[in-house]
Amino acid sequence: MHRLGAKNKYIGFLFMKISPEYFALGRKGIHEVSKSHADSLEKFSDLLTHVVTSGLTTKYDQVTIVEADTLEQIHAAATEFRMGAKAQYIEIVDMVVGIKAPPRSHGVRLAQAEQLEAESTE
């Protein structure tokens, strides 16, 4: 692993489908469910950065992108989501997790790292 590997964040993409029953709740019902949802996930607010997107295709209604220091934090938040207030209306149908790469100018290939290390010990 490159020397910045320990500083990189993990990224999770949660692909979701929203049931028609969710929208049938109306604005007030959605607000109540959303408040309960936010309250149950509040414990992750210092650990995760998340972006919610909307789609208009039939494959996914929403993609939530989360960023965390560890895979365990992403897993715990996704599990809490599946047990929470919105779980009966929104299903996580797929999930992809990866690690952010460092900025390109900071990435060091293994051969370059070995060369730099050899030069520094001379």
Backbone atoms as SQL, in Angstrom:
CREATE TABLE atoms (id INTEGER PRIMARY KEY, chain TEXT, resi INTEGER, resn TEXT, atom TEXT, x REAL, y REAL, z REAL);
INSERT INTO atoms VALUES
  (1, 'A', 1, 'MET', 'N', 0.856, -1.189, 0.000),
  (2, 'A', 1, 'MET', 'CA', 0.000, 0.000, 0.000),
  (3, 'A', 1, 'MET', 'C', 0.892, 1.239, 0.000),
  (4, 'A', 2, 'HIS', 'N', 0.449, 2.298, -0.660),
  (5, 'A', 2, 'HIS', 'CA', 1.210, 3.541, -0.669),
  (6, 'A', 2, 'HIS', 'C', 1.208, 4.163, 0.717),
  (7, 'A', 3, 'ARG', 'N', 2.103, 5.088, 0.947),
  (8, 'A', 3, 'ARG', 'CA', 2.294, 5.617, 2.300),
  (9, 'A', 3, 'ARG', 'C', 1.136, 6.460, 2.808),
  (10, 'A', 4, 'LEU', 'N', 0.244, 6.928, 1.943),
  (11, 'A', 4, 'LEU', 'CA', -0.920, 7.693, 2.392),
  (12, 'A', 4, 'LEU', 'C', -2.134, 6.809, 2.644),
  (13, 'A', 5, 'GLY', 'N', -1.973, 5.504, 2.463),
  (14, 'A', 5, 'GLY', 'CA', -3.103, 4.582, 2.576),
  (15, 'A', 5, 'GLY', 'C', -3.843, 4.684, 3.893),
  (16, 'A', 6, 'ALA', 'N', -3.131, 4.893, 4.974),
  (17, 'A', 6, 'ALA', 'CA', -3.778, 4.950, 6.285),
  (18, 'A', 6, 'ALA', 'C', -4.659, 6.187, 6.447),
  (19, 'A', 7, 'LYS', 'N', -4.490, 7.184, 5.601),
  (20, 'A', 7, 'LYS', 'CA', -5.255, 8.426, 5.721),
  (21, 'A', 7, 'LYS', 'C', -6.485, 8.459, 4.826),
  (22, 'A', 8, 'ASN', 'N', -6.665, 7.455, 3.999),
  (23, 'A', 8, 'ASN', 'CA', -7.755, 7.488, 3.031),
  (24, 'A', 8, 'ASN', 'C', -9.076, 7.051, 3.643),
  (25, 'A', 9, 'LYS', 'N', -10.144, 7.626, 3.167),
  (26, 'A', 9, 'LYS', 'CA', -11.494, 7.323, 3.637),
  (27, 'A', 9, 'LYS', 'C', -12.096, 6.192, 2.823),
  (28, 'A', 10, 'TYR', 'N', -13.028, 5.491, 3.446),
  (29, 'A', 10, 'TYR', 'CA', -13.808, 4.487, 2.745),
  (30, 'A', 10, 'TYR', 'C', -15.076, 5.144, 2.220),
  (31, 'A', 11, 'ILE', 'N', -15.529, 4.711, 1.055),
  (32, 'A', 11, 'ILE', 'CA', -16.729, 5.247, 0.426),
  (33, 'A', 11, 'ILE', 'C', -17.690, 4.083, 0.199),
  (34, 'A', 12, 'GLY', 'N', -18.932, 4.285, 0.570),
  (35, 'A', 12, 'GLY', 'CA', -19.959, 3.281, 0.311),
  (36, 'A', 12, 'GLY', 'C', -21.064, 3.886, -0.542),
  (37, 'A', 13, 'PHE', 'N', -21.505, 3.160, -1.548),
  (38, 'A', 13, 'PHE', 'CA', -22.627, 3.570, -2.384),
  (39, 'A', 13, 'PHE', 'C', -23.773, 2.608, -2.080),
  (40, 'A', 14, 'LEU', 'N', -24.862, 3.117, -1.543),
  (41, 'A', 14, 'LEU', 'CA', -26.027, 2.311, -1.214),
  (42, 'A', 14, 'LEU', 'C', -27.108, 2.607, -2.249),
  (43, 'A', 15, 'PHE', 'N', -27.442, 1.620, -3.050),
  (44, 'A', 15, 'PHE', 'CA', -28.435, 1.771, -4.108),
  (45, 'A', 15, 'PHE', 'C', -29.789, 1.345, -3.548),
  (46, 'A', 16, 'MET', 'N', -30.792, 2.217, -3.661),
  (47, 'A', 16, 'MET', 'CA', -32.057, 2.007, -2.973),
  (48, 'A', 16, 'MET', 'C', -33.270, 2.085, -3.880),
  (49, 'A', 17, 'LYS', 'N', -34.291, 1.345, -3.480),
  (50, 'A', 17, 'LYS', 'CA', -35.616, 1.409, -4.115),
  (51, 'A', 17, 'LYS', 'C', -36.599, 1.902, -3.058),
  (52, 'A', 18, 'ILE', 'N', -37.453, 2.834, -3.445),
  (53, 'A', 18, 'ILE', 'CA', -38.455, 3.394, -2.542),
  (54, 'A', 18, 'ILE', 'C', -39.821, 2.847, -2.942),
  (55, 'A', 19, 'SER', 'N', -40.546, 2.331, -1.957),
  (56, 'A', 19, 'SER', 'CA', -41.857, 1.749, -2.260),
  (57, 'A', 19, 'SER', 'C', -42.909, 2.848, -2.456),
  (58, 'A', 20, 'PRO', 'N', -43.946, 2.567, -3.231),
  (59, 'A', 20, 'PRO', 'CA', -45.032, 3.541, -3.424),
  (60, 'A', 20, 'PRO', 'C', -45.724, 3.898, -2.101),
  (61, 'A', 21, 'GLU', 'N', -45.704, 2.989, -1.141),
  (62, 'A', 21, 'GLU', 'CA', -46.330, 3.256, 0.170),
  (63, 'A', 21, 'GLU', 'C', -45.667, 4.429, 0.892),
  (64, 'A', 22, 'TYR', 'N', -44.396, 4.636, 0.626),
  (65, 'A', 22, 'TYR', 'CA', -43.686, 5.753, 1.239),
  (66, 'A', 22, 'TYR', 'C', -44.309, 7.080, 0.806),
  (67, 'A', 23, 'PHE', 'N', -44.533, 7.217, -0.483),
  (68, 'A', 23, 'PHE', 'CA', -45.113, 8.453, -1.000),
  (69, 'A', 23, 'PHE', 'C', -46.585, 8.583, -0.618),
  (70, 'A', 24, 'ALA', 'N', -47.254, 7.458, -0.407),
  (71, 'A', 24, 'ALA', 'CA', -48.653, 7.472, 0.025),
  (72, 'A', 24, 'ALA', 'C', -48.799, 8.041, 1.435),
  (73, 'A', 25, 'LEU', 'N', -47.717, 8.104, 2.188),
  (74, 'A', 25, 'LEU', 'CA', -47.763, 8.695, 3.534),
  (75, 'A', 25, 'LEU', 'C', -48.088, 10.184, 3.484),
  (76, 'A', 26, 'GLY', 'N', -47.815, 10.825, 2.356),
  (77, 'A', 26, 'GLY', 'CA', -48.023, 12.269, 2.243),
  (78, 'A', 26, 'GLY', 'C', -46.884, 13.026, 2.909),
  (79, 'A', 27, 'ARG', 'N', -46.911, 14.332, 2.754),
  (80, 'A', 27, 'ARG', 'CA', -45.816, 15.154, 3.285),
  (81, 'A', 27, 'ARG', 'C', -45.668, 15.025, 4.792),
  (82, 'A', 28, 'LYS', 'N', -46.766, 15.066, 5.509),
  (83, 'A', 28, 'LYS', 'CA', -46.709, 14.981, 6.976),
  (84, 'A', 28, 'LYS', 'C', -46.178, 13.612, 7.418),
  (85, 'A', 29, 'GLY', 'N', -46.672, 12.563, 6.810),
  (86, 'A', 29, 'GLY', 'CA', -46.217, 11.216, 7.162),
  (87, 'A', 29, 'GLY', 'C', -44.750, 11.005, 6.839),
  (88, 'A', 30, 'ILE', 'N', -44.320, 11.490, 5.685),
  (89, 'A', 30, 'ILE', 'CA', -42.910, 11.373, 5.301),
  (90, 'A', 30, 'ILE', 'C', -42.038, 12.153, 6.273),
  (91, 'A', 31, 'HIS', 'N', -42.503, 13.327, 6.684),
  (92, 'A', 31, 'HIS', 'CA', -41.751, 14.130, 7.655),
  (93, 'A', 31, 'HIS', 'C', -41.590, 13.374, 8.974),
  (94, 'A', 32, 'GLU', 'N', -42.659, 12.751, 9.450),
  (95, 'A', 32, 'GLU', 'CA', -42.594, 12.009, 10.717),
  (96, 'A', 32, 'GLU', 'C', -41.629, 10.824, 10.619),
  (97, 'A', 33, 'VAL', 'N', -41.726, 10.077, 9.525),
  (98, 'A', 33, 'VAL', 'CA', -40.819, 8.939, 9.336),
  (99, 'A', 33, 'VAL', 'C', -39.382, 9.431, 9.199),
  (100, 'A', 34, 'SER', 'N', -39.187, 10.522, 8.483),
  (101, 'A', 34, 'SER', 'CA', -37.839, 11.056, 8.277),
  (102, 'A', 34, 'SER', 'C', -37.226, 11.553, 9.584),
  (103, 'A', 35, 'LYS', 'N', -38.023, 12.152, 10.434),
  (104, 'A', 35, 'LYS', 'CA', -37.513, 12.622, 11.724),
  (105, 'A', 35, 'LYS', 'C', -37.071, 11.440, 12.574),
  (106, 'A', 36, 'SER', 'N', -37.878, 10.419, 12.642),
  (107, 'A', 36, 'SER', 'CA', -37.517, 9.221, 13.397),
  (108, 'A', 36, 'SER', 'C', -36.254, 8.587, 12.819),
  (109, 'A', 37, 'HIS', 'N', -36.177, 8.553, 11.505),
  (110, 'A', 37, 'HIS', 'CA', -35.012, 8.020, 10.797),
  (111, 'A', 37, 'HIS', 'C', -33.756, 8.812, 11.170),
  (112, 'A', 38, 'ALA', 'N', -33.835, 10.125, 11.119),
  (113, 'A', 38, 'ALA', 'CA', -32.693, 10.981, 11.442),
  (114, 'A', 38, 'ALA', 'C', -32.272, 10.805, 12.900),
  (115, 'A', 39, 'ASP', 'N', -33.252, 10.697, 13.794),
  (116, 'A', 39, 'ASP', 'CA', -32.934, 10.510, 15.212),
  (117, 'A', 39, 'ASP', 'C', -32.181, 9.201, 15.448),
  (118, 'A', 40, 'SER', 'N', -32.602, 8.130, 14.767),
  (119, 'A', 40, 'SER', 'CA', -31.955, 6.833, 14.987),
  (120, 'A', 40, 'SER', 'C', -30.544, 6.773, 14.396),
  (121, 'A', 41, 'LEU', 'N', -30.277, 7.577, 13.380),
  (122, 'A', 41, 'LEU', 'CA', -28.948, 7.575, 12.757),
  (123, 'A', 41, 'LEU', 'C', -28.044, 8.698, 13.267),
  (124, 'A', 42, 'GLU', 'N', -28.547, 9.472, 14.219),
  (125, 'A', 42, 'GLU', 'CA', -27.781, 10.613, 14.731),
  (126, 'A', 42, 'GLU', 'C', -26.430, 10.186, 15.318),
  (127, 'A', 43, 'LYS', 'N', -26.381, 8.994, 15.898),
  (128, 'A', 43, 'LYS', 'CA', -25.126, 8.538, 16.507),
  (129, 'A', 43, 'LYS', 'C', -23.992, 8.379, 15.484),
  (130, 'A', 44, 'PHE', 'N', -24.341, 8.343, 14.197),
  (131, 'A', 44, 'PHE', 'CA', -23.331, 8.218, 13.149),
  (132, 'A', 44, 'PHE', 'C', -22.956, 9.560, 12.539),
  (133, 'A', 45, 'SER', 'N', -23.579, 10.645, 12.977),
  (134, 'A', 45, 'SER', 'CA', -23.382, 11.938, 12.318),
  (135, 'A', 45, 'SER', 'C', -21.943, 12.437, 12.407),
  (136, 'A', 46, 'ASP', 'N', -21.216, 12.093, 13.467),
  (137, 'A', 46, 'ASP', 'CA', -19.817, 12.507, 13.579),
  (138, 'A', 46, 'ASP', 'C', -18.879, 11.565, 12.840),
  (139, 'A', 47, 'LEU', 'N', -19.374, 10.397, 12.443),
  (140, 'A', 47, 'LEU', 'CA', -18.532, 9.385, 11.815),
  (141, 'A', 47, 'LEU', 'C', -18.663, 9.350, 10.301),
  (142, 'A', 48, 'LEU', 'N', -19.816, 9.770, 9.794),
  (143, 'A', 48, 'LEU', 'CA', -20.102, 9.620, 8.371),
  (144, 'A', 48, 'LEU', 'C', -20.399, 10.960, 7.713),
  (145, 'A', 49, 'THR', 'N', -19.973, 11.078, 6.480),
  (146, 'A', 49, 'THR', 'CA', -20.435, 12.144, 5.599),
  (147, 'A', 49, 'THR', 'C', -21.310, 11.448, 4.590),
  (148, 'A', 50, 'HIS', 'N', -22.494, 11.979, 4.322),
  (149, 'A', 50, 'HIS', 'CA', -23.332, 11.306, 3.332),
  (150, 'A', 50, 'HIS', 'C', -23.994, 12.287, 2.387),
  (151, 'A', 51, 'VAL', 'N', -24.210, 11.800, 1.178),
  (152, 'A', 51, 'VAL', 'CA', -24.864, 12.563, 0.122),
  (153, 'A', 51, 'VAL', 'C', -26.008, 11.705, -0.390),
  (154, 'A', 52, 'VAL', 'N', -27.192, 12.259, -0.457),
  (155, 'A', 52, 'VAL', 'CA', -28.348, 11.532, -0.972),
  (156, 'A', 52, 'VAL', 'C', -28.673, 12.091, -2.345),
  (157, 'A', 53, 'THR', 'N', -28.795, 11.210, -3.317),
  (158, 'A', 53, 'THR', 'CA', -29.131, 11.622, -4.673),
  (159, 'A', 53, 'THR', 'C', -30.461, 11.000, -5.073),
  (160, 'A', 54, 'SER', 'N', -31.095, 11.545, -6.055),
  (161, 'A', 54, 'SER', 'CA', -32.349, 10.989, -6.561),
  (162, 'A', 54, 'SER', 'C', -32.168, 10.600, -8.017),
  (163, 'A', 55, 'GLY', 'N', -32.864, 9.569, -8.401),
  (164, 'A', 55, 'GLY', 'CA', -32.805, 9.125, -9.786),
  (165, 'A', 55, 'GLY', 'C', -34.202, 9.044, -10.368),
  (166, 'A', 56, 'LEU', 'N', -34.272, 8.962, -11.651),
  (167, 'A', 56, 'LEU', 'CA', -35.563, 8.867, -12.321),
  (168, 'A', 56, 'LEU', 'C', -35.656, 7.622, -13.185),
  (169, 'A', 57, 'THR', 'N', -34.782, 6.656, -12.936),
  (170, 'A', 57, 'THR', 'CA', -34.844, 5.415, -13.702),
  (171, 'A', 57, 'THR', 'C', -35.630, 4.384, -12.901),
  (172, 'A', 58, 'THR', 'N', -35.931, 3.276, -13.513),
  (173, 'A', 58, 'THR', 'CA', -36.665, 2.237, -12.794),
  (174, 'A', 58, 'THR', 'C', -35.741, 1.353, -11.976),
  (175, 'A', 59, 'LYS', 'N', -34.440, 1.485, -12.159),
  (176, 'A', 59, 'LYS', 'CA', -33.508, 0.617, -11.439),
  (177, 'A', 59, 'LYS', 'C', -33.308, 1.056, -9.993),
  (178, 'A', 60, 'TYR', 'N', -33.016, 2.340, -9.757),
  (179, 'A', 60, 'TYR', 'CA', -32.813, 2.862, -8.403),
  (180, 'A', 60, 'TYR', 'C', -33.564, 4.175, -8.255),
  (181, 'A', 61, 'ASP', 'N', -34.145, 4.373, -7.090),
  (182, 'A', 61, 'ASP', 'CA', -34.794, 5.650, -6.795),
  (183, 'A', 61, 'ASP', 'C', -33.846, 6.603, -6.090),
  (184, 'A', 62, 'GLN', 'N', -32.876, 6.032, -5.384),
  (185, 'A', 62, 'GLN', 'CA', -31.983, 6.855, -4.580),
  (186, 'A', 62, 'GLN', 'C', -30.642, 6.145, -4.460),
  (187, 'A', 63, 'VAL', 'N', -29.570, 6.917, -4.487),
  (188, 'A', 63, 'VAL', 'CA', -28.243, 6.396, -4.187),
  (189, 'A', 63, 'VAL', 'C', -27.695, 7.255, -3.062),
  (190, 'A', 64, 'THR', 'N', -27.365, 6.611, -1.962),
  (191, 'A', 64, 'THR', 'CA', -26.765, 7.314, -0.835),
  (192, 'A', 64, 'THR', 'C', -25.277, 7.002, -0.836),
  (193, 'A', 65, 'ILE', 'N', -24.489, 8.044, -0.762),
  (194, 'A', 65, 'ILE', 'CA', -23.043, 7.901, -0.755),
  (195, 'A', 65, 'ILE', 'C', -22.565, 8.254, 0.653),
  (196, 'A', 66, 'VAL', 'N', -21.868, 7.322, 1.296),
  (197, 'A', 66, 'VAL', 'CA', -21.360, 7.577, 2.645),
  (198, 'A', 66, 'VAL', 'C', -19.845, 7.495, 2.631),
  (199, 'A', 67, 'GLU', 'N', -19.230, 8.299, 3.481),
  (200, 'A', 67, 'GLU', 'CA', -17.782, 8.320, 3.604),
  (201, 'A', 67, 'GLU', 'C', -17.454, 8.140, 5.082),
  (202, 'A', 68, 'ALA', 'N', -16.502, 7.258, 5.390),
  (203, 'A', 68, 'ALA', 'CA', -16.153, 6.984, 6.781),
  (204, 'A', 68, 'ALA', 'C', -14.679, 6.599, 6.885),
  (205, 'A', 69, 'ASP', 'N', -14.187, 6.572, 8.111),
  (206, 'A', 69, 'ASP', 'CA', -12.808, 6.174, 8.352),
  (207, 'A', 69, 'ASP', 'C', -12.619, 4.665, 8.287),
  (208, 'A', 70, 'THR', 'N', -13.688, 3.901, 8.588),
  (209, 'A', 70, 'THR', 'CA', -13.566, 2.444, 8.614),
  (210, 'A', 70, 'THR', 'C', -14.743, 1.789, 7.897),
  (211, 'A', 71, 'LEU', 'N', -14.521, 0.572, 7.450),
  (212, 'A', 71, 'LEU', 'CA', -15.609, -0.208, 6.854),
  (213, 'A', 71, 'LEU', 'C', -16.668, -0.532, 7.900),
  (214, 'A', 72, 'GLU', 'N', -16.240, -0.726, 9.142),
  (215, 'A', 72, 'GLU', 'CA', -17.168, -1.056, 10.220),
  (216, 'A', 72, 'GLU', 'C', -18.196, 0.046, 10.432),
  (217, 'A', 73, 'GLN', 'N', -17.782, 1.309, 10.298),
  (218, 'A', 73, 'GLN', 'CA', -18.710, 2.427, 10.463),
  (219, 'A', 73, 'GLN', 'C', -19.769, 2.417, 9.368),
  (220, 'A', 74, 'ILE', 'N', -19.361, 2.126, 8.134),
  (221, 'A', 74, 'ILE', 'CA', -20.323, 2.055, 7.029),
  (222, 'A', 74, 'ILE', 'C', -21.285, 0.895, 7.248),
  (223, 'A', 75, 'HIS', 'N', -20.745, -0.253, 7.639),
  (224, 'A', 75, 'HIS', 'CA', -21.586, -1.427, 7.883),
  (225, 'A', 75, 'HIS', 'C', -22.584, -1.162, 9.018),
  (226, 'A', 76, 'ALA', 'N', -22.117, -0.574, 10.107),
  (227, 'A', 76, 'ALA', 'CA', -23.000, -0.303, 11.250),
  (228, 'A', 76, 'ALA', 'C', -24.119, 0.664, 10.863),
  (229, 'A', 77, 'ALA', 'N', -23.800, 1.689, 10.093),
  (230, 'A', 77, 'ALA', 'CA', -24.823, 2.648, 9.667),
  (231, 'A', 77, 'ALA', 'C', -25.828, 1.994, 8.722),
  (232, 'A', 78, 'ALA', 'N', -25.348, 1.176, 7.794),
  (233, 'A', 78, 'ALA', 'CA', -26.252, 0.492, 6.864),
  (234, 'A', 78, 'ALA', 'C', -27.160, -0.478, 7.611),
  (235, 'A', 79, 'THR', 'N', -26.614, -1.173, 8.606),
  (236, 'A', 79, 'THR', 'CA', -27.421, -2.090, 9.413),
  (237, 'A', 79, 'THR', 'C', -28.472, -1.331, 10.209),
  (238, 'A', 80, 'GLU', 'N', -28.083, -0.226, 10.797),
  (239, 'A', 80, 'GLU', 'CA', -29.040, 0.598, 11.559),
  (240, 'A', 80, 'GLU', 'C', -30.143, 1.108, 10.638),
  (241, 'A', 81, 'PHE', 'N', -29.773, 1.500, 9.420),
  (242, 'A', 81, 'PHE', 'CA', -30.768, 1.954, 8.443),
  (243, 'A', 81, 'PHE', 'C', -31.785, 0.851, 8.172),
  (244, 'A', 82, 'ARG', 'N', -31.290, -0.373, 7.966),
  (245, 'A', 82, 'ARG', 'CA', -32.188, -1.492, 7.641),
  (246, 'A', 82, 'ARG', 'C', -33.112, -1.853, 8.792),
  (247, 'A', 83, 'MET', 'N', -32.776, -1.429, 10.018),
  (248, 'A', 83, 'MET', 'CA', -33.633, -1.704, 11.171),
  (249, 'A', 83, 'MET', 'C', -34.470, -0.479, 11.553),
  (250, 'A', 84, 'GLY', 'N', -34.277, 0.622, 10.870),
  (251, 'A', 84, 'GLY', 'CA', -34.887, 1.878, 11.265),
  (252, 'A', 84, 'GLY', 'C', -36.252, 2.155, 10.660),
  (253, 'A', 85, 'ALA', 'N', -36.699, 3.386, 10.873),
  (254, 'A', 85, 'ALA', 'CA', -38.047, 3.831, 10.507),
  (255, 'A', 85, 'ALA', 'C', -38.324, 3.754, 9.007),
  (256, 'A', 86, 'LYS', 'N', -37.328, 3.990, 8.174),
  (257, 'A', 86, 'LYS', 'CA', -37.555, 3.996, 6.728),
  (258, 'A', 86, 'LYS', 'C', -37.401, 2.612, 6.100),
  (259, 'A', 87, 'ALA', 'N', -36.961, 1.643, 6.874),
  (260, 'A', 87, 'ALA', 'CA', -36.663, 0.322, 6.324),
  (261, 'A', 87, 'ALA', 'C', -37.878, -0.340, 5.684),
  (262, 'A', 88, 'GLN', 'N', -39.059, -0.068, 6.209),
  (263, 'A', 88, 'GLN', 'CA', -40.247, -0.685, 5.601),
  (264, 'A', 88, 'GLN', 'C', -40.634, -0.029, 4.283),
  (265, 'A', 89, 'TYR', 'N', -40.035, 1.111, 3.976),
  (266, 'A', 89, 'TYR', 'CA', -40.361, 1.826, 2.747),
  (267, 'A', 89, 'TYR', 'C', -39.213, 1.881, 1.745),
  (268, 'A', 90, 'ILE', 'N', -37.982, 1.807, 2.239),
  (269, 'A', 90, 'ILE', 'CA', -36.818, 1.957, 1.379),
  (270, 'A', 90, 'ILE', 'C', -35.912, 0.745, 1.568),
  (271, 'A', 91, 'GLU', 'N', -35.624, 0.068, 0.471),
  (272, 'A', 91, 'GLU', 'CA', -34.801, -1.132, 0.514),
  (273, 'A', 91, 'GLU', 'C', -33.428, -0.843, -0.091),
  (274, 'A', 92, 'ILE', 'N', -32.374, -1.269, 0.595),
  (275, 'A', 92, 'ILE', 'CA', -31.032, -1.218, 0.025),
  (276, 'A', 92, 'ILE', 'C', -30.918, -2.452, -0.871),
  (277, 'A', 93, 'VAL', 'N', -30.903, -2.239, -2.184),
  (278, 'A', 93, 'VAL', 'CA', -30.892, -3.375, -3.112),
  (279, 'A', 93, 'VAL', 'C', -29.484, -3.750, -3.572),
  (280, 'A', 94, 'ASP', 'N', -28.536, -2.851, -3.370),
  (281, 'A', 94, 'ASP', 'CA', -27.152, -3.149, -3.725),
  (282, 'A', 94, 'ASP', 'C', -26.255, -2.187, -2.968),
  (283, 'A', 95, 'MET', 'N', -25.010, -2.584, -2.794),
  (284, 'A', 95, 'MET', 'CA', -24.065, -1.735, -2.080),
  (285, 'A', 95, 'MET', 'C', -22.676, -1.999, -2.643),
  (286, 'A', 96, 'VAL', 'N', -21.925, -0.930, -2.852),
  (287, 'A', 96, 'VAL', 'CA', -20.546, -1.026, -3.319),
  (288, 'A', 96, 'VAL', 'C', -19.705, -0.204, -2.357),
  (289, 'A', 97, 'VAL', 'N', -18.584, -0.774, -1.917),
  (290, 'A', 97, 'VAL', 'CA', -17.703, -0.068, -0.993),
  (291, 'A', 97, 'VAL', 'C', -16.299, -0.052, -1.577),
  (292, 'A', 98, 'GLY', 'N', -15.627, 1.063, -1.425),
  (293, 'A', 98, 'GLY', 'CA', -14.262, 1.186, -1.903),
  (294, 'A', 98, 'GLY', 'C', -13.485, 2.141, -1.017),
  (295, 'A', 99, 'ILE', 'N', -12.244, 2.368, -1.362),
  (296, 'A', 99, 'ILE', 'CA', -11.402, 3.304, -0.619),
  (297, 'A', 99, 'ILE', 'C', -11.005, 4.445, -1.554),
  (298, 'A', 100, 'LYS', 'N', -11.011, 5.657, -1.032),
  (299, 'A', 100, 'LYS', 'CA', -10.615, 6.809, -1.832),
  (300, 'A', 100, 'LYS', 'C', -9.115, 6.750, -2.082),
  (301, 'A', 101, 'ALA', 'N', -8.740, 7.027, -3.285),
  (302, 'A', 101, 'ALA', 'CA', -7.325, 7.102, -3.624),
  (303, 'A', 101, 'ALA', 'C', -6.809, 8.484, -3.242),
  (304, 'A', 102, 'PRO', 'N', -5.506, 8.591, -3.014),
  (305, 'A', 102, 'PRO', 'CA', -4.960, 9.920, -2.710),
  (306, 'A', 102, 'PRO', 'C', -4.979, 10.775, -3.971),
  (307, 'A', 103, 'PRO', 'N', -4.821, 12.084, -3.821),
  (308, 'A', 103, 'PRO', 'CA', -4.693, 12.924, -5.020),
  (309, 'A', 103, 'PRO', 'C', -3.573, 12.373, -5.897),
  (310, 'A', 104, 'ARG', 'N', -3.751, 12.422, -7.200),
  (311, 'A', 104, 'ARG', 'CA', -2.808, 11.780, -8.125),
  (312, 'A', 104, 'ARG', 'C', -1.362, 12.216, -7.906),
  (313, 'A', 105, 'SER', 'N', -1.143, 13.448, -7.568),
  (314, 'A', 105, 'SER', 'CA', 0.233, 13.908, -7.381),
  (315, 'A', 105, 'SER', 'C', 0.865, 13.304, -6.132),
  (316, 'A', 106, 'HIS', 'N', 0.049, 12.750, -5.217),
  (317, 'A', 106, 'HIS', 'CA', 0.579, 12.174, -3.985),
  (318, 'A', 106, 'HIS', 'C', 0.725, 10.658, -4.053),
  (319, 'A', 107, 'GLY', 'N', 0.177, 10.051, -5.066),
  (320, 'A', 107, 'GLY', 'CA', 0.271, 8.599, -5.186),
  (321, 'A', 107, 'GLY', 'C', 1.696, 8.189, -5.552),
  (322, 'A', 108, 'VAL', 'N', 2.171, 7.158, -4.920),
  (323, 'A', 108, 'VAL', 'CA', 3.516, 6.674, -5.196),
  (324, 'A', 108, 'VAL', 'C', 3.418, 5.195, -5.532),
  (325, 'A', 109, 'ARG', 'N', 3.908, 4.818, -6.699),
  (326, 'A', 109, 'ARG', 'CA', 3.921, 3.406, -7.073),
  (327, 'A', 109, 'ARG', 'C', 4.953, 2.679, -6.211),
  (328, 'A', 110, 'LEU', 'N', 4.752, 1.394, -6.039),
  (329, 'A', 110, 'LEU', 'CA', 5.626, 0.589, -5.195),
  (330, 'A', 110, 'LEU', 'C', 7.086, 0.715, -5.608),
  (331, 'A', 111, 'ALA', 'N', 7.365, 0.647, -6.898),
  (332, 'A', 111, 'ALA', 'CA', 8.755, 0.756, -7.368),
  (333, 'A', 111, 'ALA', 'C', 9.345, 2.114, -6.993),
  (334, 'A', 112, 'GLN', 'N', 8.552, 3.178, -7.130),
  (335, 'A', 112, 'GLN', 'CA', 9.033, 4.509, -6.767),
  (336, 'A', 112, 'GLN', 'C', 9.253, 4.603, -5.267),
  (337, 'A', 113, 'ALA', 'N', 8.364, 4.017, -4.482),
  (338, 'A', 113, 'ALA', 'CA', 8.487, 4.044, -3.029),
  (339, 'A', 113, 'ALA', 'C', 9.756, 3.317, -2.594),
  (340, 'A', 114, 'GLU', 'N', 10.022, 2.159, -3.220),
  (341, 'A', 114, 'GLU', 'CA', 11.230, 1.408, -2.886),
  (342, 'A', 114, 'GLU', 'C', 12.478, 2.206, -3.262),
  (343, 'A', 115, 'GLN', 'N', 12.436, 2.880, -4.399),
  (344, 'A', 115, 'GLN', 'CA', 13.577, 3.690, -4.831),
  (345, 'A', 115, 'GLN', 'C', 13.795, 4.846, -3.854),
  (346, 'A', 116, 'LEU', 'N', 12.711, 5.529, -3.468),
  (347, 'A', 116, 'LEU', 'CA', 12.833, 6.640, -2.521),
  (348, 'A', 116, 'LEU', 'C', 13.365, 6.151, -1.181),
  (349, 'A', 117, 'GLU', 'N', 12.908, 4.995, -0.750),
  (350, 'A', 117, 'GLU', 'CA', 13.372, 4.433, 0.516),
  (351, 'A', 117, 'GLU', 'C', 14.865, 4.087, 0.439),
  (352, 'A', 118, 'ALA', 'N', 15.282, 3.486, -0.677),
  (353, 'A', 118, 'ALA', 'CA', 16.687, 3.134, -0.854),
  (354, 'A', 118, 'ALA', 'C', 17.554, 4.378, -0.866),
  (355, 'A', 119, 'GLU', 'N', 17.096, 5.438, -1.513),
  (356, 'A', 119, 'GLU', 'CA', 17.861, 6.685, -1.570),
  (357, 'A', 119, 'GLU', 'C', 17.961, 7.338, -0.213),
  (358, 'A', 120, 'SER', 'N', 16.912, 7.217, 0.602),
  (359, 'A', 120, 'SER', 'CA', 16.928, 7.856, 1.919),
  (360, 'A', 120, 'SER', 'C', 17.817, 7.130, 2.916),
  (361, 'A', 121, 'THR', 'N', 18.136, 5.851, 2.673),
  (362, 'A', 121, 'THR', 'CA', 19.001, 5.100, 3.579),
  (363, 'A', 121, 'THR', 'C', 20.465, 5.149, 3.169),
  (364, 'A', 122, 'GLU', 'N', 20.734, 5.737, 2.019),
  (365, 'A', 122, 'GLU', 'CA', 22.137, 5.834, 1.556),
  (366, 'A', 122, 'GLU', 'C', 22.884, 6.915, 2.255);
